[in-house]
Amino acid sequence: MKTVGIHEAKTNLSSLMREVEAGAEVLVTRGGRPVAKLVPVVEVDGGPREVRGRGLFKHVRSSEIDLPGDEELYGRMFGILPSGEAG
C-alpha cells in the first residue's frame, strides 16, 4: 500500500485517484500518523438490505431521518419503516 503525506495527497489528488480507480490503496498521513485511507469503491449487487448487511450502511431508525418528500417512499427505498412496521 502506498503511503503519502497530506500535502502530497492534496497536490497529487488526481493522480492518486487514478491509482485508486485502478485498484490501489493509498494511506494518507499527517505528521507520520495515518489519518485516512483511499480505497476503490466496491460495487455491491442487491438492494439496500444486502448493502446494509455488508456493513456499508448503518441501520437508521425512521425517527433519525429528516427527508423532504414522501417518507414512505424513502423508507421503502432504504429499508427503513416507521416504528412498529415489519420490513
Beta strands, then each sheet from edge to edge (+ up, - down):
strand 1: 2-5
strand 2: 26-30
strand 3: 33-38
sheet 1: 1+ 2+ 3-
end
